[in-house]
Amino acid sequence: LINEIMEMEMFLNHFADLFDETDASIITENTNLKDLEEWSSMIIMGIIAMADEEYAVRLKGEDIRKVSTVKDLYDLIQSRRG
């Protein structure tokens, strides 16, 4: 359980790093992606790169468009890890 919490914290940090103007403190696992003011195709490209670099998981834009919250995105990446 502690490991899972640490994994989520690391994921939240990686995710928050993709945003320039959004305060990391407002991003939680329950944050709805489309509610983020900076949400854009550039952020989606950043998520695809982050998933590949940090987790060795290949995502497509359509995968990301199917999820709603940060937790959904995290679960998607975890489900595809080798």
C-alpha positions in Angstrom: 0.0 0.0 0.0 2.8 2.4 0.9 4.5 1.6 -2.4 1.2 2.3 -4.3 0.9 5.7 -2.5 4.5 6.5 -3.4 3.9 5.5 -7.0 0.9 7.8 -7.2 2.8 10.7 -5.7 5.6 10.2 -8.3 3.1 10.0 -11.1 1.4 13.2 -9.8 4.8 15.0 -9.8 5.6 13.8 -13.4 2.1 14.8 -14.5 2.2 18.3 -12.8 5.6 18.9 -14.4 3.9 19.0 -17.8 2.0 22.2 -16.9 3.6 25.6 -16.9 0.9 27.7 -15.4 -1.1 25.3 -13.3 -0.2 25.1 -9.6 0.8 21.5 -8.9 -1.1 21.6 -5.6 -4.4 21.7 -7.4 -3.7 18.5 -9.3 -4.9 15.4 -7.4 -5.8 11.9 -8.5 -9.4 13.1 -8.7 -8.7 16.0 -11.0 -10.7 15.9 -14.2 -8.3 16.3 -17.0 -10.5 18.5 -19.1 -11.1 20.8 -16.2 -7.5 21.9 -16.3 -7.2 25.3 -17.9 -3.9 24.3 -19.7 -5.4 21.0 -21.1 -4.4 20.8 -24.7 -3.0 18.7 -27.5 0.5 19.8 -26.3 -0.2 18.4 -22.8 -1.5 15.1 -24.4 1.8 14.9 -26.4 3.7 15.5 -23.1 1.7 12.7 -21.4 2.6 10.3 -24.3 6.3 11.2 -23.9 6.2 10.9 -20.1 4.5 7.5 -20.2 7.1 6.3 -22.6 10.1 7.7 -20.8 9.1 7.1 -17.2 7.0 3.9 -17.5 8.0 2.3 -20.9 4.3 2.4 -21.9 3.1 3.5 -25.3 0.0 5.5 -25.4 -2.0 7.1 -28.2 -4.0 10.3 -28.1 -7.2 8.3 -28.3 -6.2 6.4 -25.2 -5.8 9.6 -23.2 -9.1 11.0 -24.6 -10.9 8.0 -23.2 -9.9 8.7 -19.6 -11.5 11.4 -17.4 -9.3 11.8 -14.2 -5.7 11.7 -13.3 -6.4 8.4 -11.5 -7.9 7.0 -14.7 -4.7 8.0 -16.6 -2.5 6.5 -13.9 -4.5 3.2 -13.9 -4.3 3.0 -17.7 -0.5 3.4 -17.6 -0.2 0.9 -14.7 -2.3 -1.7 -16.6 0.1 -1.5 -19.6 3.3 -1.8 -17.7 5.4 -4.9 -18.6 
